[in-house]
């Protein structure tokens, strides 16, 4: 399942080679929030990882698969109400089989997730 336009939508993108910042808005009507958690929705880490993967695919122009997660730090709780828009700063470094992806999900006040891993083509 692609998360774009269901879980989030892209508002703006600023790219520089294989680095980009995606400004996204979480979509509070997404059914993910009905189960995670009703009345007090939070953004699940697995969906945030999926969002990073989708942004990495847009950045590289390749269909990617997560092969190794070297670091995934959830440092704050993102919610569609409390943090409706966030930035995903992402860099892709080519490797022999794909890309080393580093990404941070942030807003002006917090870092929500720090991610580093390899994605293969």
N, CA, C and O of each residue as an XYZ file, in Angstrom:
484
protein
N       0.846     -1.181      0.000
C       0.000      0.000      0.000
C       0.885      1.236      0.000
O       1.759      1.390      0.853
N       0.654      2.094     -0.947
C       1.348      3.375     -0.944
C       0.675      4.297      0.060
O      -0.552      4.343      0.154
N       1.478      5.018      0.797
C       0.964      5.891      1.848
C       0.664      7.308      1.351
O      -0.137      8.026      1.949
N       1.313      7.700      0.253
C       1.091      9.048     -0.264
C      -0.372      9.219     -0.663
O      -0.964      8.359     -1.315
N      -0.928     10.335     -0.261
C      -2.327     10.713     -0.495
C      -3.332      9.875      0.286
O      -4.539      9.988      0.076
N      -2.831      9.034      1.188
C      -3.682      8.311      2.132
C      -3.269      8.676      3.553
O      -4.085      9.157      4.340
N      -2.010      8.449      3.873
C      -1.440      8.737      5.192
C      -0.843     10.147      5.246
O      -0.896     10.818      6.278
N      -0.283     10.577      4.133
C       0.324     11.908      4.040
C       0.169     12.431      2.620
O      -0.154     11.683      1.698
N       0.406     13.732      2.462
C       0.516     14.313      1.127
C       1.713     15.246      1.110
O       2.043     15.872      2.117
N       2.346     15.330     -0.020
C       3.506     16.199     -0.171
C       3.025     17.611     -0.485
O       2.232     17.827     -1.401
N       3.523     18.561      0.294
C       3.180     19.967      0.106
C       4.211     20.662     -0.779
O       3.874     21.442     -1.669
N       5.483     20.354     -0.504
C       6.569     21.053     -1.195
C       7.806     20.164     -1.179
O       8.013     19.395     -0.241
N       8.612     20.271     -2.204
C       9.870     19.531     -2.278
C      10.975     20.488     -2.708
O      10.812     21.274     -3.641
N      12.099     20.405     -2.008
C      13.294     21.154     -2.407
C      14.412     20.132     -2.572
O      14.810     19.488     -1.602
N      14.924     19.979     -3.797
C      15.949     18.976     -4.061
C      17.274     19.628     -4.418
O      17.335     20.756     -4.908
N      18.325     18.876     -4.156
C      19.685     19.269     -4.519
C      20.441     17.980     -4.795
O      21.024     17.397     -3.881
N      20.441     17.532     -6.035
C      21.085     16.263     -6.371
C      20.364     15.117     -5.702
O      19.166     14.922     -5.909
N      21.092     14.352     -4.895
C      20.499     13.221     -4.185
C      20.182     13.560     -2.734
O      20.212     12.693     -1.861
N      19.878     14.830     -2.490
C      19.385     15.283     -1.188
C      18.113     16.076     -1.428
O      17.971     16.752     -2.447
N      17.191     15.988     -0.481
C      15.934     16.716     -0.626
C      15.305     16.942      0.736
O      15.603     16.253      1.711
N      14.427     17.928      0.768
C      13.561     18.137      1.926
C      12.138     18.096      1.398
O      11.742     18.906      0.560
N      11.378     17.136      1.907
C       9.962     16.994      1.567
C       9.146     17.566      2.707
O       9.260     17.109      3.844
N       8.332     18.552      2.417
C       7.381     19.076      3.411
C       6.100     18.285      3.198
O       5.516     18.313      2.115
N       5.662     17.574      4.246
C       4.462     16.754      4.113
C       3.426     17.146      5.158
O       3.748     17.721      6.198
N       2.198     16.826      4.858
C       1.094     16.995      5.813
C       0.517     15.618      6.095
O       0.204     14.865      5.173
N       0.380     15.297      7.371
C      -0.305     14.067      7.748
C      -1.797     14.254      7.493
O      -2.335     15.337      7.723
N      -2.457     13.222      7.027
C      -3.883     13.292      6.703
C      -4.681     12.631      7.819
O      -4.757     11.403      7.876
N      -5.286     13.435      8.719
C      -5.942     12.888      9.911
C      -7.115     11.971      9.614
O      -7.524     11.218     10.497
N      -7.676     11.999      8.407
C      -8.780     11.107      8.067
C      -8.345      9.702      7.686
O      -9.187      8.844      7.419
N      -7.048      9.458      7.657
C      -6.526      8.136      7.284
C      -6.980      7.089      8.291
O      -6.989      7.335      9.497
N      -7.355      5.926      7.789
C      -7.856      4.857      8.664
C      -6.786      4.330      9.629
O      -7.122      3.699     10.632
N      -5.524      4.576      9.342
C      -4.456      4.170     10.274
C      -4.698      4.779     11.650
O      -4.503      4.121     12.672
N      -5.123      6.036     11.667
C      -5.319      6.731     12.938
C      -6.515      6.211     13.717
O      -6.567      6.353     14.939
N      -7.471      5.614     13.033
C      -8.634      5.048     13.732
C      -8.216      3.892     14.636
O      -8.848      3.636     15.661
N      -7.162      3.207     14.255
C      -6.699      2.081     15.074
C      -5.450      2.396     15.862
O      -4.981      1.550     16.623
N      -4.895      3.583     15.707
C      -3.605      3.890     16.333
C      -3.564      5.328     16.828
O      -2.789      6.081     16.239
N      -4.212      5.758     17.718
C      -5.142      5.201     18.696
C      -6.421      6.021     18.644
O      -6.350      7.246     18.550
N      -7.586      5.387     18.704
C      -8.847      6.128     18.583
C      -8.950      7.231     19.643
O      -8.714      6.995     20.828
N      -9.303      8.432     19.194
C      -9.456      9.558     20.111
C      -8.159     10.264     20.442
O      -8.180     11.413     20.883
N      -7.027      9.603     20.237
C      -5.712     10.195     20.505
C      -4.723      9.657     19.469
O      -3.782      8.949     19.827
N      -4.924      9.984     18.187
C      -4.117      9.371     17.136
C      -2.651      9.787     17.181
O      -2.325     10.946     17.438
N      -1.774      8.817     16.926
C      -0.339      9.072     16.794
C       0.142      8.467     15.480
O      -0.468      7.544     14.942
N       1.231      8.997     14.985
C       1.808      8.509     13.737
C       2.667      7.283     14.023
O       3.686      7.401     14.704
N       2.287      6.116     13.527
C       3.063      4.902     13.790
C       4.444      4.972     13.148
O       4.596      5.453     12.025
N       5.435      4.494     13.866
C       6.800      4.489     13.346
C       6.911      3.754     12.028
O       7.634      4.201     11.137
N       6.218      2.646     11.878
C       6.299      1.867     10.636
C       5.764      2.678      9.455
O       6.279      2.549      8.344
N       4.764      3.493      9.666
C       4.251      4.348      8.590
C       5.235      5.464      8.270
O       5.373      5.858      7.112
N       5.914      5.971      9.283
C       6.925      6.994      9.036
C       8.107      6.418      8.256
O       8.670      7.096      7.398
N       8.483      5.179      8.547
C       9.532      4.509      7.777
C       9.066      4.324      6.332
O       9.838      4.535      5.397
N       7.809      3.932      6.153
C       7.256      3.792      4.809
C       7.250      5.112      4.052
O       7.499      5.142      2.847
N       6.966      6.201      4.756
C       6.982      7.524      4.139
C       8.400      7.884      3.700
O       8.593      8.419      2.608
N       9.384      7.596      4.536
C      10.784      7.829      4.170
C      11.139      7.016      2.928
O      11.791      7.529      2.019
N      10.720      5.768      2.883
C      11.001      4.915      1.722
C      10.386      5.506      0.456
O      11.043      5.552     -0.584
N       9.139      5.956      0.531
C       8.486      6.531     -0.638
C       9.182      7.812     -1.092
O       9.319      8.050     -2.292
N       9.620      8.633     -0.147
C      10.361      9.853     -0.506
C      11.703      9.478     -1.141
O      12.135     10.127     -2.094
N      12.365      8.442     -0.627
C      13.636      7.980     -1.202
C      13.423      7.493     -2.642
O      14.275      7.724     -3.500
N      12.315      6.833     -2.909
C      12.028      6.370     -4.265
C      11.810      7.554     -5.201
O      12.266      7.530     -6.345
N      11.119      8.586     -4.730
C      10.924      9.784     -5.549
C      12.268     10.464     -5.819
O      12.537     10.905     -6.936
N      13.105     10.541     -4.784
C      14.394     11.207     -4.896
C      15.307     10.484     -5.891
O      15.954     11.127     -6.717
N      15.358      9.168     -5.815
C      16.280      8.393     -6.651
C      15.684      8.007     -7.997
O      16.418      7.671     -8.926
N      14.370      8.050     -8.111
C      13.724      7.604     -9.336
C      13.755      6.097     -9.500
O      13.602      5.590    -10.611
N      13.951      5.372     -8.400
C      14.052      3.907     -8.429
C      13.036      3.286     -7.478
O      12.693      3.873     -6.453
N      12.559      2.094     -7.826
C      11.758      1.324     -6.879
C      12.739      0.705     -5.892
O      13.650     -0.021     -6.288
N      12.551      0.995     -4.602
C      13.506      0.565     -3.583
C      12.864     -0.393     -2.590
O      11.654     -0.375     -2.360
N      13.706     -1.217     -2.019
C      13.311     -2.155     -0.966
C      14.229     -1.946      0.227
O      15.443     -1.831      0.060
N      13.674     -1.897      1.410
C      14.485     -1.744      2.618
C      15.213     -3.061      2.853
O      14.586     -4.106      3.033
N      16.541     -3.001      2.850
C      17.310     -4.223      3.086
C      17.919     -4.256      4.482
O      17.997     -5.316      5.102
N      18.351     -3.097      4.981
C      18.960     -3.028      6.316
C      18.597     -1.697      6.963
O      18.741     -0.639      6.350
N      18.135     -1.759      8.183
C      17.950     -0.545      8.975
C      19.072     -0.531     10.006
O      19.115     -1.369     10.906
N      19.970      0.424      9.862
C      21.106      0.520     10.775
C      20.777      1.344     12.002
O      21.315      1.110     13.084
N      19.884      2.316     11.825
C      19.466      3.179     12.940
C      18.049      3.648     12.677
O      17.720      4.077     11.571
N      17.224      3.565     13.687
C      15.878      4.126     13.606
C      15.511      4.585     15.005
O      15.088      3.792     15.846
N      15.681      5.877     15.240
C      15.418      6.453     16.551
C      14.126      7.245     16.514
O      14.010      8.226     15.779
N      13.161      6.822     17.301
C      11.929      7.589     17.473
C      12.166      8.482     18.688
O      12.189      8.002     19.821
N      12.342      9.776     18.450
C      12.749     10.678     19.522
C      11.608     11.525     20.067
O      11.746     12.142     21.123
N      10.479     11.561     19.356
C       9.289     12.289     19.819
C       8.076     11.686     19.116
O       8.202     11.051     18.069
N       6.914     11.893     19.698
C       5.676     11.358     19.122
C       5.068     12.399     18.187
O       4.739     13.512     18.598
N       4.926     12.013     16.928
C       4.246     12.875     15.955
C       2.765     12.512     15.944
O       2.399     11.340     16.038
N       1.930     13.519     15.831
C       0.490     13.298     15.755
C      -0.076     14.152     14.619
O       0.466     15.215     14.316
N      -1.152     13.698     13.996
C      -1.726     14.508     12.917
C      -2.304     15.828     13.417
O      -2.468     16.764     12.634
N      -2.614     15.915     14.701
C      -3.130     17.165     15.268
C      -2.013     18.063     15.792
O      -1.999     19.260     15.506
N      -1.083     17.502     16.552
C      -0.024     18.290     17.183
C       1.114     18.661     16.252
O       1.787     19.670     16.463
N       1.335     17.859     15.228
C       2.398     18.122     14.252
C       1.858     17.813     12.849
O       2.312     16.875     12.193
N       0.890     18.609     12.401
C       0.220     18.285     11.137
C       1.119     18.356      9.913
O       0.852     17.693      8.911
N       2.187     19.156      9.980
C       3.141     19.251      8.878
C       4.542     19.051      9.420
O       4.907     19.606     10.457
N       5.326     18.250      8.704
C       6.713     17.990      9.088
C       7.583     18.011      7.844
O       7.098     17.949      6.714
N       8.882     18.102      8.087
C       9.867     18.020      7.004
C      10.566     16.672      7.073
O      10.895     16.178      8.152
N      10.783     16.097      5.919
C      11.608     14.892      5.821
C      12.843     15.285      5.030
O      12.785     15.457      3.812
N      13.966     15.426      5.733
C      15.245     15.726      5.103
C      15.911     14.394      4.806
O      16.116     13.582      5.708
N      16.250     14.168      3.545
C      16.720     12.843      3.133
C      17.909     12.982      2.193
O      17.965     13.876      1.349
N      18.853     12.071      2.368
C      20.019     11.997      1.494
C      20.183     10.551      1.053
O      20.031      9.623      1.847
N      20.498     10.375     -0.231
C      20.733      9.043     -0.795
C      22.166      8.988     -1.319
O      22.560      9.792     -2.164
N      22.933      8.039     -0.814
C      24.309      7.837     -1.270
C      24.343      6.519     -2.025
O      24.032      5.474     -1.453
N      24.717      6.548     -3.308
C      24.744      5.306     -4.089
C      25.708      4.274     -3.498
O      26.802      4.608     -3.042
N      25.273      3.021     -3.521
C      26.108      1.880     -3.129
C      26.088      0.909     -4.309
O      25.471      1.194     -5.336
N      26.742     -0.204     -4.172
C      26.763     -1.179     -5.259
C      25.401     -1.753     -5.599
O      25.147     -2.100     -6.752
N      24.516     -1.858     -4.606
C      23.222     -2.511     -4.811
C      22.037     -1.561     -4.728
O      20.906     -1.961     -5.005
N      22.276     -0.324     -4.355
C      21.174      0.615     -4.171
C      21.671      1.914     -3.579
O      22.515      2.599     -4.156
N      21.120      2.247     -2.393
C      21.449      3.529     -1.776
C      21.496      3.403     -0.257
O      20.709      2.670      0.342
N      22.426      4.123      0.353
C      22.418      4.328      1.794
C      21.548      5.553      2.010
O      21.845      6.627      1.487
N      20.484      5.402      2.768
C      19.523      6.471      2.995
C      19.666      6.976      4.428
O      19.633      6.196      5.380
N      19.823      8.284      4.567
C      19.743      8.912      5.877
C      18.600      9.916      5.815
O      18.443     10.637      4.830
N      17.810      9.951      6.874
C      16.651     10.841      6.891
C      16.316     11.256      8.306
O      16.543     10.514      9.261
N      15.770     12.462      8.425
C      15.243     12.967      9.688
C      13.846     13.503      9.427
O      13.605     14.180      8.427
N      12.937     13.195     10.327
C      11.604     13.784     10.295
C      11.568     14.819     11.410
O      11.751     14.493     12.582
N      11.326     16.083     11.024
C      11.399     17.188     11.986
C      10.313     18.217     11.711
O       9.675     18.223     10.658
N      10.128     19.085     12.695
C       9.428     20.345     12.462
C      10.301     21.428     13.098
O      11.456     21.161     13.431
N       9.788     22.616     13.268
C      10.603     23.712     13.804
C      11.042     23.474     15.241
O      12.019     24.066     15.698
N      10.322     22.603     15.962
C      10.596     22.414     17.383
C      11.202     21.065     17.758
O      11.896     20.968     18.770
N      10.957     20.024     16.965
C      11.333     18.673     17.386
C      11.911     17.851     16.249
O      11.650     18.091     15.070
N      12.703     16.876     16.652
C      13.107     15.790     15.762
C      12.240     14.597     16.167
O      12.268     14.168     17.321
N      11.476     14.068     15.220
C      10.583     12.951     15.514
C      11.230     11.597     15.225
O      10.997     10.624     15.942
N      12.039     11.544     14.174
C      12.674     10.279     13.825
C      14.006     10.558     13.146
O      14.147     11.493     12.358
N      14.988      9.707     13.480
C      16.271      9.694     12.793
C      16.432      8.308     12.201
O      16.271      7.305     12.896
N      16.750      8.250     10.916
C      16.773      6.983     10.202
C      18.054      6.874      9.366
O      18.497      7.846      8.754
N      18.632      5.681      9.355
C      19.740      5.376      8.476
C      19.625      3.905      8.097
O      19.473      3.040      8.960
N      19.701      3.632      6.798
C      19.625      2.248      6.362
C      19.913      2.121      4.889
O      20.010      3.112      4.166
N      20.047      0.889      4.458
C      20.303      0.620      3.051
C      19.019      0.174      2.374
O      18.264     -0.645      2.899
N      18.793      0.735      1.195
C      17.664      0.329      0.364
C      18.225     -0.141     -0.968
O      19.052      0.533     -1.584
N      17.767     -1.294     -1.400
C      18.262     -1.866     -2.637
C      17.262     -1.661     -3.767
O      16.070     -1.446     -3.545
N      17.786     -1.735     -4.973
C      16.945     -1.575     -6.168
C      16.322     -2.917     -6.507
O      15.573     -3.022     -7.479
